[in-house]
Amino acid sequence: MNKTQKIIRLITILVVNIAAVGFVLLAAVLGWDYWQTRQAAANPEPIVAQEVVPTPVPEIAAIPEVGLPPLSADIIPAGIGISRVAIMDTEIPERPTVDVSTYLVEQGDSLFSIADKYQLKAETILWGNFETLEDNPHLVKAGQELNILPVNGTYYQWLEGDNLGSVANFFKVDPQVIIEYPGNRFDITETTAASANIKPGTWLIIPGGQRAIKDWGPPAITRSNPASASFYGSGSCGSIYEGAIGTYTFVWPTTSHQISGYSYDPVVHAAIDIGGSEGNAIYAADSGVVVYAGWSDFGYGYLIVIDHGTGWQTAYAHLSAVGVSCGQSVFQGTMIGALGNTGNSTGAHLHFEMIFNGVKVNPLGYVQ
């Protein structure tokens, strides 16, 4: 064996020994760890509870109260908003649902303003108060107590000998409408038109009922028969007249153009009321002949009626003065009287009517 081989052999023996020693040491360490683990499992140490120290909570500052500003329009800067006044009352007065109520007329009230307050037709107010108003809207005055029907219709007081069928027919409704209306308090399971036993003097509400309204204005008075108004008052004329003929055009009959109180309503007020000051001039709306000049006994005070010879008549009521006489010819624009407050009137105005072939029409459609 040469020298080189000997060296290689020694190195090999040395490496093998070192590896053996390392293996023994590793096994010893692993065995020691295993022995300690078994000992710990067999003899566990007691667990000592540790004191838990609470984490301090930071103190929360008190939240200040926030006060709302007072509800006052005074604190709203200009231009930011619109203040609104609270109105506790409505324009429509309260009234029973099915029963008749009453209303005390105030200064300045009219038939139409009262009807508007209760959302009724003006004629319903007249039909509910014939004993007080006698179908005349100009009789409404402060201090009166008026019946207010709960629905549009008529009010009827039962008479001895009446029967439900004939009463319903007169007011143009079905008898069952009267029976079934709760305010009349019939037993609808037992009452029929033939069997209704109604005590005389009983007031019935006729829903939807209607009847003709008496026209207290002057009749159509012509120059060929002015005596037809002899019943109407001392201003009536009795002769047959000839004279001026109209132009078929009409001018405004007074100095003011303001409608005051009542405008045209074909049922309850077939005319217009023109405001103004007492004593204002009244003019003939067209040429014609005077067929009535003087006092009216039917609430129109001093009255002038002109027949225009064309099928047209015009009437001027509540005058303070009459400046013409029966049979006189007048021409369009001639001053014939003065505005007043006579008869059934609640203030100075001109009640102006236009009649064509016996029918009263709306003057606003004809005067210029």
FENKAGI-V183917 format. One record per residue. N is the residue number from 1. SS is DSSP state (~ for helix, > for strand, _ for the rest). NEAR is the number of other C-alpha atoms within 8 Angstrom. Layout:
n = (N:N)
ss = (SS:SS)
near = (NEAR:NEAR)
//
This chain:
n = (1:2:3:4:5:6:7:8:9:10:11:12:13:14:15:16:17:18:19:20:21:22:23:24:25:26:27:28:29:30:31:32:33:34:35:36:37:38:39:40:41:42:43:44:45:46:47:48:49:50:51:52:53:54:55:56:57:58:59:60:61:62:63:64:65:66:67:68:69:70:71:72:73:74:75:76:77:78:79:80:81:82:83:84:85:86:87:88:89:90:91:92:93:94:95:96:97:98:99:100:101:102:103:104:105:106:107:108:109:110:111:112:113:114:115:116:117:118:119:120:121:122:123:124:125:126:127:128:129:130:131:132:133:134:135:136:137:138:139:140:141:142:143:144:145:146:147:148:149:150:151:152:153:154:155:156:157:158:159:160:161:162:163:164:165:166:167:168:169:170:171:172:173:174:175:176:177:178:179:180:181:182:183:184:185:186:187:188:189:190:191:192:193:194:195:196:197:198:199:200:201:202:203:204:205:206:207:208:209:210:211:212:213:214:215:216:217:218:219:220:221:222:223:224:225:226:227:228:229:230:231:232:233:234:235:236:237:238:239:240:241:242:243:244:245:246:247:248:249:250:251:252:253:254:255:256:257:258:259:260:261:262:263:264:265:266:267:268:269:270:271:272:273:274:275:276:277:278:279:280:281:282:283:284:285:286:287:288:289:290:291:292:293:294:295:296:297:298:299:300:301:302:303:304:305:306:307:308:309:310:311:312:313:314:315:316:317:318:319:320:321:322:323:324:325:326:327:328:329:330:331:332:333:334:335:336:337:338:339:340:341:342:343:344:345:346:347:348:349:350:351:352:353:354:355:356:357:358:359:360:361:362:363:364:365:366:367:368)
ss = (_:_:~:~:~:~:~:~:~:~:~:~:~:~:~:~:~:~:~:~:~:~:~:~:~:~:~:~:~:~:~:~:~:~:~:~:~:~:~:~:~:~:_:_:_:_:_:_:_:_:_:_:_:_:_:_:_:_:_:_:_:_:_:_:_:_:_:_:_:_:_:_:~:~:~:_:_:_:_:_:_:_:_:_:_:_:_:_:_:_:_:_:_:_:_:_:_:_:_:_:>:>:>:>:_:_:_:_:_:_:~:~:~:~:~:~:~:_:_:_:_:~:~:~:~:~:~:_:_:~:~:~:~:_:_:_:~:~:~:_:_:_:_:_:>:>:>:>:_:_:_:_:>:>:>:>:>:_:_:_:_:_:_:~:~:~:~:~:~:~:_:_:_:_:~:~:~:~:~:~:_:~:~:~:_:_:_:_:_:_:_:_:_:_:_:_:_:_:_:_:_:_:>:>:>:>:>:_:_:_:_:_:_:_:_:_:_:_:_:_:_:_:_:_:_:~:~:~:~:_:_:_:_:_:_:>:_:_:_:_:_:_:_:_:_:_:_:_:_:>:_:_:_:>:_:_:_:_:>:_:_:_:_:_:>:_:_:_:>:_:_:>:>:>:>:_:_:_:_:_:>:>:>:_:_:_:_:>:>:>:>:>:>:>:>:_:_:_:_:_:_:>:>:>:>:>:>:_:_:_:_:>:>:>:>:>:>:>:>:_:>:>:_:_:_:_:_:_:>:>:_:_:_:_:>:>:>:>:_:>:_:_:_:_:_:_:_:_:>:>:>:>:>:>:>:>:_:_:>:>:>:_:~:~:~:_:>:_)
near = (4:5:6:6:8:9:8:8:8:8:8:8:8:8:8:8:8:8:8:8:8:8:8:8:8:8:8:8:8:8:8:8:8:8:8:8:8:8:8:9:7:6:6:6:5:4:4:4:4:4:4:4:4:4:4:4:4:4:4:4:4:4:4:4:4:4:4:4:4:4:4:6:7:5:5:9:7:5:5:6:7:5:6:5:4:4:5:4:4:6:5:7:7:4:6:8:5:9:8:9:10:8:8:9:12:8:6:5:11:10:10:8:8:10:13:9:10:9:7:11:9:11:8:13:15:13:11:12:12:9:5:7:11:10:12:12:11:8:10:12:11:10:7:8:8:12:11:11:15:11:8:11:13:16:11:8:9:12:7:5:4:8:9:10:9:8:9:12:10:8:11:9:11:8:11:8:10:13:13:9:11:7:7:10:7:8:6:8:4:5:10:9:11:7:6:9:4:6:6:8:7:8:8:10:13:13:11:9:11:8:8:4:7:7:6:7:6:8:6:8:14:10:13:6:10:16:9:7:13:11:6:11:12:9:11:16:13:8:8:8:8:7:9:12:10:12:7:6:8:11:11:10:9:9:9:7:8:7:10:9:6:9:10:10:8:9:7:11:11:12:15:15:13:13:12:12:9:11:9:10:11:12:13:15:12:14:14:15:19:17:16:16:16:12:11:14:9:10:10:15:15:16:17:13:13:13:15:15:12:7:8:11:14:13:13:12:12:19:16:13:10:14:8:9:9:11:12:9:10:11:10:12:10:8:9:11:13:14:18:14:14:11:11:10:12:7:5:13:15:14:12:13:14:13:12:10:7:7:6:11:11:13:12:6:5:8:10:5)
//
